[in-house]
Amino acid sequence: MSGTSEGPAPAVELVRPAVTLSNFTTSSTSSSRAAGGTNLLGAAFAAAPLAMAVVDREGLVVGANQSLGTLLGIAPEALAGRVAADLVDLASDTRAWHAYREVLRGRQARLRCTRRLKHPDGHSLWAQVTVTPLPPEGAESGSGAQAYGGQGVLLSVADISARRELQARLRHLQMHDPVTRLPNRALFFERMSAALEAESYEQSGTGRIGLCYLDLDGFKAVNDTLGHRVGDRLLAAVAERLTRCAEEAGLARGNPGAVAPLVARLGGDEFALLVEDSTGTDQLADLAESVLKALQLPFDIAGQRVSVSASIGVVERHAAGTTPTGLMQAADTTLYWAKADGKSRWTLFDPERNAHRMTRQALSSTLRPAIERGEFALDYQPLVGMEDGRVHGVEALVRWHHPQFGTLTPNRFIGLAEEDGSIVQLGRWVLATACRQARRWQLERPDEPPIFVSVNVAVRQVWDSDLVADVAEILAETGLPARLLQLELTESAVMGSAGRPLQALQALSDMGVGIAIDDFGTGYSNLAYLSRLPVSVLKLDGSFVRGFQYEGEGVAPNPADEIVVEAMIQLAHRLGLTVTAECVETAAQAARLRRIGCDTGQGWLYSRPVGADRISVLMGGSACRQG
């Protein structure tokens, strides 16, 4: 009988000896009783149901019982003189072989390991092999060890094939999904973890790994309308198609030894295809395309025609440095992108897009504490009269001095603040800080016309807080006259105002606060609706002004831009509104805007957003000359 190293690595256990042949005898001073005990022990050894052999210190079989002969398919007498380690395949495993030699040397250690043995008739069996030292010769008179030549070890072999088979069946049930018969999440992660072990890819293969993580689009609707039984049958049918895609992908590699992608159901309507030793993103893209194509065909489930699609997140990378958690996080993120991009598609993981998402998440989680820690500050950009070139007002622009990402402009965090509601707390701080600064400028120059401060307000501030009460309280605390405060709302927010927002705007206007529509011309642009709103200022979006930038540079200006802007200015003036042009960057743009009647301008021609001390300087002269 020969051994084989198939199957998992053997379990080796080193323990102190507990049982010897001498344990089966009792000491006696009577030689006749000793001889009788020896005969009795020999008979018990020969008839024992446990397969056993006595092995000498050279590792050769001294004697074996009938059970061992039957187990190995060799006559007991033919086992005498054979190398015991060869019979039970101990030499093929380094750990087992070393432990076995220690036992033979009499180090008082017992070896126990599991081996897969091959019977001469062709079948294989799993055996638990135990090697136990026998007592030294003469240690116990009449011992069974002396009957077999004195010192040696006892080798016992137990057939555990039935137990292993039961364990295998239980493991299969534990590691496979009962609905689809596919590997489940536990087995998937076990395979993925093994594939990411260094020894798995350093010796052979491409050293890369790929993953297609998919989710069925609209599966919940199938469950809700047709029932869970139909839903389960649909999942099983999807699993069959995914398995065929994986098998075809394995054959397409042209390598007989190539392993087909592992298909697993991770739970619900989520599936994964793991590609070990992937050859690059093209291979994963082809696999994702084949999956989408396979799922496009309708399913016939219990006589009903059911159609589904899938969104797939695709990740492909070097196995070195990759962890199971990191791979699944990337796949989950990419699946979310595929869903957000319109479903029924696959999306490849993009490190830059993921870095932006991680930054966004980091900012979102620290926004509220940052307000409390005072990490925000205000810059101010002048609003300059087109006719006199003097600063009439400033727009307050919030900056976040982030300890990790540096100074961030509003476009990096205002959207996040609106999503999580912290815009209410932040907006109140901006409003109070800007009003205090405007009052300070007024007190510093009591003999000059005061400048107003314009503050951006998000729609959520109107809905989630009492904006009117907040403004009234802040004006009272700072002593700033209401006419020196202007609130800016975006066009899309103001044009659709009704109910509470409209009431709040009207109350603020009645209080004397100016209301401005920001980025006008990019949304509804409903000038007729303006007549019913308490609005006093229109701020033209910078896209209109940029059309003026080529005058004086040898390129003819687009007359349509000027016609559109002039028409909006004239209509606004007829409605009693003033107009501010944003993004004024050149003197030529300013001249054209002045010619068609624009009231104020804002842009880098006059000044970039600056600190409050710089505004104090600009207030002392022409902003055009200072910019």
C-alpha positions as CSV (number, residue, x, y, z in Angstrom):
1,M,0.0,0.0,0.0
2,S,1.3,3.5,-0.9
3,G,0.5,7.0,0.5
4,T,-0.3,10.1,-1.3
5,S,0.0,13.8,-0.3
6,E,-3.4,14.7,-1.8
7,G,-5.8,16.7,0.3
8,P,-5.1,19.3,3.0
9,A,-1.9,19.4,4.9
10,P,-1.9,16.8,7.7
11,A,-2.6,17.9,11.2
12,V,0.3,17.0,13.5
13,E,-0.1,16.8,17.3
14,L,2.8,16.4,19.7
15,V,1.7,15.3,23.2
16,R,3.2,13.4,26.1
17,P,2.7,9.6,25.9
18,A,-0.4,8.3,27.6
19,V,-0.8,4.7,26.6
20,T,1.8,1.9,26.2
21,L,1.4,-1.8,25.7
22,S,2.5,-2.4,29.3
23,N,-0.7,-0.5,30.5
24,F,-2.6,-3.6,29.5
25,T,-0.7,-5.9,32.1
26,T,-0.3,-5.9,35.8
27,S,3.0,-6.4,37.6
28,S,3.7,-9.7,39.4
29,T,6.6,-11.5,40.9
30,S,5.4,-14.8,39.5
31,S,7.1,-15.8,36.2
32,S,4.2,-18.0,35.3
33,R,1.8,-15.1,35.7
34,A,4.1,-13.0,33.6
35,A,4.2,-15.6,30.9
36,G,0.4,-15.9,31.0
37,G,0.1,-12.1,30.8
38,T,2.4,-11.9,27.9
39,N,0.4,-14.6,26.0
40,L,-2.8,-12.8,26.8
41,L,-1.4,-9.5,25.7
42,G,-0.1,-11.0,22.5
43,A,-3.5,-12.5,21.8
44,A,-5.2,-9.2,22.5
45,F,-2.8,-7.4,20.2
46,A,-3.4,-9.9,17.3
47,A,-7.2,-9.7,17.7
48,A,-7.6,-6.0,18.4
49,P,-10.0,-4.2,16.0
50,L,-7.6,-1.2,15.9
51,A,-4.9,-1.6,13.3
52,M,-1.5,-1.7,15.1
53,A,2.1,-2.6,14.6
54,V,5.2,-2.6,16.7
55,V,8.1,-0.7,15.1
56,D,11.7,-0.9,16.3
57,R,14.1,2.1,16.7
58,E,15.2,1.7,13.1
59,G,11.7,2.3,11.9
60,L,11.1,-1.2,10.7
61,V,8.0,-3.2,11.5
62,V,8.6,-5.9,14.1
63,G,5.1,-7.3,14.1
64,A,1.6,-6.3,13.0
65,N,-1.9,-7.4,13.8
66,Q,-4.6,-8.7,11.4
67,S,-6.5,-5.4,11.5
68,L,-3.5,-3.5,10.1
69,G,-3.0,-6.1,7.3
70,T,-6.7,-5.8,6.3
71,L,-6.6,-2.0,6.4
72,L,-3.5,-1.9,4.2
73,G,-4.4,-4.8,2.0
74,I,-1.2,-6.7,2.9
75,A,-0.9,-9.9,4.9
76,P,0.3,-9.2,8.5
77,E,3.3,-11.5,8.2
78,A,4.4,-9.7,5.0
79,L,4.6,-6.4,6.9
80,A,7.4,-7.6,9.1
81,G,10.7,-5.8,8.1
82,R,8.9,-3.1,6.1
83,V,9.7,0.6,6.6
84,A,6.8,1.7,8.7
85,A,6.9,5.4,7.5
86,D,6.4,4.2,3.9
87,L,3.3,2.2,4.8
88,V,1.5,5.3,6.2
89,D,3.2,8.0,4.1
90,L,4.9,9.8,7.0
91,A,8.0,10.9,5.0
92,S,6.1,13.1,2.5
93,D,5.3,15.7,5.1
94,T,8.3,17.5,6.8
95,R,6.5,18.2,10.1
96,A,5.2,14.7,10.4
97,W,8.5,13.2,9.4
98,H,10.5,15.2,12.0
99,A,8.0,14.4,14.8
100,Y,8.1,10.7,13.9
101,R,11.9,10.6,14.1
102,E,11.8,12.3,17.5
103,V,9.5,9.6,18.7
104,L,11.9,6.9,17.4
105,R,14.7,8.5,19.3
106,G,12.8,8.1,22.5
107,R,12.2,11.8,23.2
108,Q,8.9,10.8,24.9
109,A,6.7,12.6,22.5
110,R,3.7,11.1,20.7
111,L,2.8,11.8,17.1
112,R,-0.7,12.0,15.8
113,C,-1.5,13.0,12.2
114,T,-4.0,12.5,9.4
115,R,-2.9,10.9,6.1
116,R,-4.7,10.0,2.9
117,L,-3.7,6.4,2.0
118,K,-4.2,4.5,-1.2
119,H,-5.3,0.9,-1.0
120,P,-3.9,-1.7,-3.5
121,D,-7.4,-2.2,-5.0
122,G,-7.4,1.5,-6.0
123,H,-9.7,3.2,-3.4
124,S,-8.4,5.8,-1.0
125,L,-9.0,6.2,2.6
126,W,-8.4,8.7,5.3
127,A,-6.4,7.5,8.3
128,Q,-5.5,8.9,11.7
129,V,-2.0,7.7,12.4
130,T,-0.7,7.6,16.0
131,V,2.9,6.7,17.0
132,T,3.5,6.1,20.8
133,P,6.8,5.1,22.5
134,L,7.0,1.8,24.2
135,P,8.8,1.5,27.6
136,P,12.5,0.7,27.6
137,E,13.4,-3.0,27.8
138,G,13.2,-4.3,31.3
139,A,11.3,-1.3,32.7
140,E,8.3,-3.5,33.4
141,S,8.8,-7.3,33.6
142,G,6.5,-9.2,31.4
143,S,5.6,-6.3,29.2
144,G,4.3,-6.9,25.8
145,A,7.1,-4.7,24.4
146,Q,9.6,-7.4,25.5
147,A,7.6,-10.0,23.6
148,Y,8.3,-8.1,20.4
149,G,12.0,-7.4,21.0
150,G,12.1,-4.8,23.7
151,Q,12.4,-1.1,22.8
152,G,10.3,0.4,20.0
153,V,7.2,2.3,19.3
154,L,3.5,1.3,18.8
155,L,2.0,2.4,15.5
156,S,-1.8,2.5,15.3
157,V,-3.9,3.4,12.3
158,A,-7.6,4.3,12.5
159,D,-9.8,4.5,9.4
160,I,-11.6,7.9,9.6
161,S,-12.9,7.9,6.1
162,A,-16.6,7.9,7.2
163,R,-16.0,10.8,9.6
164,R,-14.1,12.8,6.9
165,E,-16.9,12.1,4.4
166,L,-19.5,13.4,6.9
167,Q,-17.3,16.4,7.7
168,A,-17.0,17.1,3.9
169,R,-20.8,16.9,3.5
170,L,-21.4,19.2,6.4
171,R,-18.8,21.6,5.1
172,H,-20.4,21.6,1.7
173,L,-23.7,22.5,3.3
174,Q,-22.1,25.1,5.4
175,M,-20.2,26.7,2.5
176,H,-22.8,26.6,-0.3
177,D,-26.0,28.5,-0.8
178,P,-29.1,26.3,-0.6
179,V,-31.0,28.3,-3.3
180,T,-28.4,28.5,-6.1
181,R,-26.0,25.7,-5.0
182,L,-23.2,28.2,-5.5
183,P,-20.4,28.8,-3.0
184,N,-21.7,31.2,-0.4
185,R,-20.0,34.3,1.2
186,A,-18.0,32.2,3.7
187,L,-16.4,30.0,1.0
188,F,-15.9,33.0,-1.4
189,F,-13.9,34.9,1.3
190,E,-12.0,31.8,2.1
191,R,-11.0,31.3,-1.6
192,M,-10.2,35.0,-2.0
193,S,-8.1,35.1,1.1
194,A,-6.1,32.1,-0.1
195,A,-5.6,33.6,-3.5
196,L,-4.1,36.7,-1.8
197,E,-1.6,34.8,0.2
198,A,1.9,35.5,-1.0
199,E,2.7,31.8,-1.6
200,S,-0.3,31.5,-3.9
201,Y,1.0,34.0,-6.5
202,E,4.8,34.3,-5.9
203,Q,5.7,30.9,-7.3
204,S,3.5,30.9,-10.4
205,G,0.7,32.7,-12.2
206,T,0.3,36.3,-13.1
207,G,0.4,37.7,-9.6
208,R,-2.9,39.6,-10.3
209,I,-6.5,39.2,-9.1
210,G,-9.8,40.4,-10.5
211,L,-13.4,40.6,-9.2
212,C,-16.8,41.2,-10.8
213,Y,-19.3,42.2,-8.1
214,L,-22.8,42.4,-9.4
215,D,-26.3,43.2,-8.1
216,L,-29.5,42.5,-10.0
217,D,-31.4,45.6,-10.9
218,G,-35.1,45.6,-9.8
219,F,-35.0,42.2,-8.2
220,K,-37.0,43.5,-5.2
221,A,-39.9,44.2,-7.6
222,V,-39.9,40.6,-8.7
223,N,-40.1,39.4,-5.2
224,D,-42.8,41.9,-4.3
225,T,-45.0,41.2,-7.3
226,L,-44.4,37.5,-8.1
227,G,-43.4,36.2,-4.7
228,H,-40.3,34.8,-3.1
229,R,-40.7,31.4,-4.6
230,V,-40.4,32.9,-8.1
231,G,-37.6,35.1,-6.8
232,D,-35.6,32.1,-5.6
233,R,-36.1,30.3,-8.9
234,L,-34.9,33.4,-10.7
235,L,-31.8,33.5,-8.6
236,A,-31.1,29.9,-9.4
237,A,-31.5,30.6,-13.1
238,V,-29.2,33.6,-12.9
239,A,-26.7,31.4,-11.1
240,E,-26.7,28.9,-14.0
241,R,-26.0,31.6,-16.5
242,L,-23.2,33.1,-14.4
243,T,-21.7,29.6,-14.1
244,R,-21.8,29.2,-17.9
245,C,-20.1,32.6,-18.4
246,A,-17.4,31.6,-15.9
247,E,-16.8,28.2,-17.6
248,E,-16.6,29.9,-21.1
249,A,-14.2,32.5,-19.6
250,G,-12.0,29.6,-18.3
251,L,-11.9,27.9,-21.7
252,A,-11.3,31.2,-23.5
253,R,-7.9,31.5,-21.7
254,G,-6.6,28.7,-23.8
255,N,-4.6,27.2,-20.9
256,P,-5.7,23.7,-19.9
257,G,-4.6,24.4,-16.4
258,A,-6.4,27.7,-16.1
259,V,-9.0,27.8,-13.3
260,A,-12.4,29.1,-14.3
261,P,-13.6,32.1,-12.2
262,L,-15.3,31.2,-9.0
263,V,-19.0,32.2,-9.0
264,A,-20.5,32.8,-5.6
265,R,-23.8,34.2,-4.2
266,L,-22.9,36.7,-1.5
267,G,-26.5,37.2,-0.3
268,G,-29.8,38.5,-1.5
269,D,-29.4,39.3,-5.2
270,E,-25.6,39.9,-5.0
271,F,-23.2,37.7,-6.9
272,A,-19.4,37.7,-7.4
273,L,-17.0,36.2,-9.9
274,L,-13.5,35.9,-8.6
275,V,-10.7,35.7,-11.2
276,E,-7.4,34.3,-9.9
277,D,-4.3,34.9,-11.9
278,S,-6.1,37.5,-14.1
279,T,-4.3,38.8,-17.1
280,G,-5.5,42.4,-16.9
281,T,-8.5,44.7,-17.1
282,D,-9.4,43.5,-20.6
283,Q,-10.1,40.0,-19.3
284,L,-12.4,41.4,-16.5
285,A,-14.1,43.7,-19.0
286,D,-14.8,40.8,-21.3
287,L,-16.2,38.8,-18.5
288,A,-18.4,41.6,-17.3
289,E,-19.7,42.2,-20.9
290,S,-20.5,38.4,-21.2
291,V,-22.4,38.5,-18.0
292,L,-24.5,41.5,-19.1
293,K,-25.2,39.9,-22.4
294,A,-26.2,36.6,-20.8
295,L,-28.6,38.3,-18.4
296,Q,-30.3,40.3,-21.2
297,L,-32.3,37.3,-22.4
298,P,-35.6,36.9,-20.5
299,F,-36.1,34.1,-18.0
300,D,-39.0,31.6,-18.2
301,I,-39.9,31.1,-14.5
302,A,-42.9,29.0,-13.7
303,G,-44.5,30.0,-17.0
304,Q,-43.8,33.6,-16.5
305,R,-41.5,35.7,-18.6
306,V,-39.1,37.6,-16.3
307,S,-36.5,40.1,-17.3
308,V,-33.7,41.4,-15.2
309,S,-30.5,43.3,-15.7
310,A,-27.4,43.8,-13.6
311,S,-25.0,46.5,-12.4
312,I,-21.4,45.3,-12.1
313,G,-18.4,46.7,-10.3
314,V,-15.1,45.6,-11.8
315,V,-11.8,45.6,-9.9
316,E,-8.5,44.3,-11.2
317,R,-5.1,44.8,-9.6
318,H,-1.9,43.2,-8.3
319,A,-2.4,40.6,-5.6
320,A,0.6,41.9,-3.7
321,G,-0.5,44.5,-1.1
322,T,-4.2,43.7,-1.6
323,T,-6.3,42.5,1.3
324,P,-9.7,40.8,1.1
325,T,-11.3,43.8,2.8
326,G,-9.7,46.3,0.5
327,L,-10.7,44.4,-2.6
328,M,-14.3,44.1,-1.5
329,Q,-14.5,47.8,-0.5
330,A,-13.2,48.7,-4.0
331,A,-15.7,46.4,-5.6
332,D,-18.6,47.7,-3.5
333,T,-17.7,51.3,-4.3
334,T,-17.5,50.5,-8.0
335,L,-20.8,48.7,-8.0
336,Y,-22.4,51.8,-6.4
337,W,-20.9,53.9,-9.3
338,A,-22.5,51.5,-11.8
339,K,-25.8,51.9,-10.1
340,A,-25.5,55.7,-9.9
341,D,-24.4,55.9,-13.6
342,G,-27.7,54.4,-14.8
343,K,-27.6,50.6,-13.9
344,S,-27.5,47.8,-16.5
345,R,-23.8,48.4,-17.0
346,W,-20.3,47.6,-15.6
347,T,-17.9,50.2,-14.2
348,L,-14.2,49.8,-13.7
349,F,-12.6,50.9,-10.4
350,D,-11.1,54.4,-10.8
351,P,-8.5,55.3,-8.1
352,E,-8.9,59.0,-8.7
353,R,-12.7,58.8,-8.4
354,N,-12.3,56.8,-5.3
355,A,-9.9,59.2,-3.7
356,H,-12.4,62.0,-4.4
357,R,-15.1,59.9,-2.7
358,M,-12.9,59.2,0.3
359,T,-12.0,62.9,0.6
360,R,-15.7,63.7,0.4
361,Q,-16.5,61.2,3.1
362,A,-13.6,62.5,5.3
363,L,-14.9,66.1,4.9
364,S,-18.5,65.1,5.6
365,S,-17.5,63.3,8.9
366,T,-15.5,66.3,10.2
367,L,-17.8,69.2,9.1
368,R,-19.7,69.8,12.3
369,P,-16.7,69.5,14.6
370,A,-14.8,71.9,12.4
371,I,-17.4,74.6,12.9
372,E,-17.1,74.1,16.7
373,R,-13.3,74.2,16.4
374,G,-13.3,77.5,14.5
375,E,-11.7,76.1,11.3
376,F,-13.8,78.4,9.1
377,A,-13.0,82.0,8.0
378,L,-14.4,84.6,5.7
379,D,-12.9,86.3,2.7
380,Y,-14.6,89.2,0.9
381,Q,-14.9,90.1,-2.8
382,P,-15.8,93.7,-3.7
383,L,-19.0,94.6,-5.6
384,V,-17.9,97.7,-7.5
385,G,-20.0,100.4,-9.1
386,M,-19.6,100.4,-12.9
387,E,-19.9,104.2,-13.1
388,D,-17.8,105.5,-10.2
389,G,-15.5,102.5,-9.7
390,R,-16.0,102.5,-5.9
391,V,-16.7,99.6,-3.6
392,H,-20.4,99.6,-2.9
393,G,-20.5,96.2,-1.1
394,V,-18.8,92.9,-0.6
395,E,-19.7,89.3,-0.9
396,A,-18.7,87.1,2.0
397,L,-17.1,83.9,0.9
398,V,-16.5,81.2,3.5
399,R,-13.2,79.2,3.6
400,W,-12.4,76.0,5.5
401,H,-8.8,75.9,6.8
402,H,-8.7,72.1,7.0
403,P,-5.8,70.6,9.0
404,Q,-5.3,67.9,6.4
405,F,-6.5,69.2,3.1
406,G,-5.5,72.9,3.4
407,T,-7.7,75.8,2.6
408,L,-10.9,74.6,0.9
409,T,-13.3,76.8,-1.2
410,P,-17.1,76.6,-0.8
411,N,-17.6,74.3,-3.8
412,R,-15.7,71.6,-1.9
413,F,-17.9,71.4,1.2
414,I,-21.2,73.5,0.9
415,G,-22.9,70.6,-0.9
416,L,-21.9,68.3,1.9
417,A,-23.2,70.7,4.5
418,E,-26.5,71.0,2.7
419,E,-26.8,67.2,2.6
420,D,-26.2,66.5,6.3
421,G,-27.9,69.7,7.6
422,S,-24.8,71.3,9.0
423,I,-25.4,74.2,6.6
424,V,-27.8,75.7,9.2
425,Q,-25.1,75.9,11.8
426,L,-22.4,77.0,9.3
427,G,-24.8,79.5,7.6
428,R,-25.6,81.2,11.0
429,W,-21.9,81.5,11.8
430,V,-21.2,83.1,8.4
431,L,-24.1,85.5,8.7
432,A,-23.1,86.6,12.2
433,T,-19.4,87.0,11.3
434,A,-20.1,89.0,8.1
435,C,-22.6,91.3,9.9
436,R,-20.1,92.0,12.6
437,Q,-17.4,92.9,10.1
438,A,-19.8,95.1,8.0
439,R,-20.7,97.0,11.2
440,R,-17.0,97.4,12.0
441,W,-16.3,98.9,8.6
442,Q,-19.2,101.3,9.2
443,L,-17.8,102.5,12.5
444,E,-14.3,102.9,11.1
445,R,-15.5,105.3,8.3
446,P,-18.5,107.2,9.8
447,D,-18.1,110.1,7.3
448,E,-18.3,107.8,4.2
449,P,-21.1,105.9,2.6
450,P,-21.2,102.5,4.3
451,I,-20.8,99.3,2.2
452,F,-23.3,96.4,2.4
453,V,-22.3,92.8,2.9
454,S,-23.9,90.0,0.8
455,V,-24.2,86.6,2.3
456,N,-25.2,83.4,0.4
457,V,-28.1,81.5,1.9
458,A,-29.0,77.8,1.1
459,V,-32.6,76.8,0.7
460,R,-32.2,74.3,3.5
461,Q,-31.5,77.2,5.9
462,V,-35.0,78.5,5.1
463,W,-36.7,75.2,5.6
464,D,-34.7,73.8,8.6
465,S,-34.4,77.0,10.6
466,D,-36.1,80.2,11.4
467,L,-34.0,82.4,9.1
468,V,-36.1,85.5,9.7
469,A,-35.6,85.2,13.5
470,D,-31.9,84.5,13.0
471,V,-31.4,87.5,10.8
472,A,-33.3,89.8,13.2
473,E,-31.3,88.5,16.2
474,I,-27.9,88.9,14.5
475,L,-28.7,92.4,13.2
476,A,-29.8,93.4,16.8
477,E,-26.6,92.0,18.3
478,T,-24.2,93.5,15.8
479,G,-26.0,96.8,15.4
480,L,-25.9,96.6,11.6
481,P,-28.7,98.3,9.8
482,A,-30.9,95.9,7.8
483,R,-30.3,97.9,4.6
484,L,-26.5,97.0,4.8
485,L,-27.3,93.2,4.6
486,Q,-28.0,91.4,1.3
487,L,-28.9,87.7,1.1
488,E,-28.2,85.8,-2.0
489,L,-30.1,82.7,-3.1
490,T,-29.7,80.7,-6.3
491,E,-32.1,81.3,-9.2
492,S,-33.5,77.7,-9.1
493,A,-34.2,78.1,-5.4
494,V,-35.9,81.4,-5.6
495,M,-38.0,80.8,-8.8
496,G,-39.7,77.8,-7.3
497,S,-40.3,79.5,-4.0
498,A,-43.8,79.1,-2.4
499,G,-45.2,78.7,1.0
500,R,-42.7,79.1,3.8
501,P,-39.7,80.1,1.7
502,L,-41.7,82.9,-0.1
503,Q,-43.1,84.1,3.3
504,A,-39.5,84.2,4.7
505,L,-38.2,86.2,1.8
506,Q,-41.1,88.6,2.0
507,A,-40.5,89.1,5.8
508,L,-36.8,89.7,5.3
509,S,-37.6,92.2,2.5
510,D,-40.1,94.0,4.7
511,M,-37.4,94.2,7.4
512,G,-35.2,96.1,4.9
513,V,-32.8,93.3,4.0
514,G,-31.9,93.1,0.3
515,I,-32.6,89.9,-1.6
516,A,-30.4,89.0,-4.6
517,I,-30.8,86.1,-7.1
518,D,-27.4,84.5,-7.7
519,D,-26.2,83.0,-11.0
520,F,-29.1,84.4,-12.9
521,G,-29.6,83.2,-16.4
522,T,-28.7,79.6,-15.8
523,G,-32.0,78.3,-14.5
524,Y,-35.6,79.3,-15.1
525,S,-34.9,82.9,-16.1
526,N,-38.5,83.7,-15.6
527,L,-38.5,87.5,-15.5
528,A,-42.3,87.7,-15.3
529,Y,-42.1,85.7,-12.0
530,L,-39.7,88.2,-10.6
531,S,-42.4,90.8,-10.4
532,R,-44.1,88.7,-7.7
533,L,-40.9,88.1,-5.6
534,P,-39.4,90.4,-3.0
535,V,-36.1,90.6,-5.0
536,S,-34.0,93.7,-5.4
537,V,-30.9,92.5,-7.3
538,L,-30.0,90.2,-10.2
539,K,-26.5,88.8,-10.3
540,L,-25.8,87.7,-14.0
541,D,-24.0,84.4,-14.2
542,G,-20.4,84.7,-15.3
543,S,-21.0,82.6,-18.5
544,F,-22.6,85.7,-20.1
545,V,-19.7,88.0,-19.2
546,R,-17.1,85.6,-20.6
547,G,-18.5,86.2,-24.1
548,F,-17.2,89.7,-23.9
549,Q,-13.5,88.8,-23.3
550,Y,-12.1,89.0,-26.8
551,E,-12.8,92.7,-27.5
552,G,-9.6,94.6,-28.0
553,E,-7.6,91.4,-28.6
554,G,-7.9,91.2,-32.4
555,V,-11.0,88.9,-32.2
556,A,-14.4,90.2,-33.1
557,P,-16.9,90.0,-30.1
558,N,-20.1,88.0,-30.4
559,P,-22.9,90.5,-30.8
560,A,-25.4,88.0,-29.6
561,D,-23.9,87.9,-26.1
562,E,-24.2,91.7,-25.7
563,I,-27.8,91.7,-27.1
564,V,-28.9,89.0,-24.6
565,V,-27.2,90.7,-21.6
566,E,-28.5,94.2,-22.6
567,A,-32.0,92.8,-22.9
568,M,-31.9,91.2,-19.4
569,I,-30.5,94.4,-17.9
570,Q,-33.2,96.6,-19.5
571,L,-36.0,94.2,-18.3
572,A,-34.5,94.1,-14.8
573,H,-34.4,97.9,-14.7
574,R,-38.1,98.0,-15.8
575,L,-38.9,95.8,-12.9
576,G,-37.1,98.1,-10.5
577,L,-34.1,95.7,-10.0
578,T,-30.4,96.5,-10.1
579,V,-27.9,94.2,-11.9
580,T,-24.5,92.9,-10.9
581,A,-22.3,91.2,-13.4
582,E,-20.1,88.3,-12.1
583,C,-16.6,87.2,-13.3
584,V,-15.5,90.6,-14.7
585,E,-11.8,90.0,-15.5
586,T,-10.8,92.6,-18.1
587,A,-11.2,96.3,-18.6
588,A,-12.8,95.7,-22.0
589,Q,-15.5,93.6,-20.4
590,A,-16.2,96.3,-17.8
591,A,-16.4,98.9,-20.5
592,R,-19.0,97.0,-22.5
593,L,-21.0,96.2,-19.3
594,R,-20.9,99.9,-18.4
595,R,-22.1,100.9,-21.9
596,I,-25.2,98.7,-21.8
597,G,-26.2,99.8,-18.3
598,C,-24.9,97.2,-15.8
599,D,-25.0,98.7,-12.3
600,T,-22.2,96.8,-10.4
601,G,-19.5,94.4,-11.3
602,Q,-17.6,91.7,-9.4
603,G,-14.5,89.8,-10.5
604,W,-10.7,89.6,-10.6
605,L,-10.5,92.9,-12.5
606,Y,-11.3,94.6,-9.2
607,S,-10.0,92.1,-6.6
608,R,-9.8,88.4,-5.8
609,P,-11.5,87.4,-2.6
610,V,-9.4,88.9,0.2
611,G,-9.3,89.4,3.9
612,A,-11.2,92.1,5.8
613,D,-8.1,94.3,6.2
614,R,-7.6,94.4,2.4
615,I,-11.2,95.5,1.9
616,S,-10.5,98.5,4.2
617,V,-7.8,99.6,1.9
618,L,-9.9,99.2,-1.2
619,M,-12.7,101.3,0.4
620,G,-10.3,104.2,0.4
621,G,-10.1,104.6,-3.4
622,S,-11.0,103.3,-6.9
623,A,-11.3,99.5,-6.8
624,C,-10.3,99.4,-10.5
625,R,-6.9,101.0,-9.7
626,Q,-6.5,98.8,-6.6
627,G,-7.3,95.5,-8.3
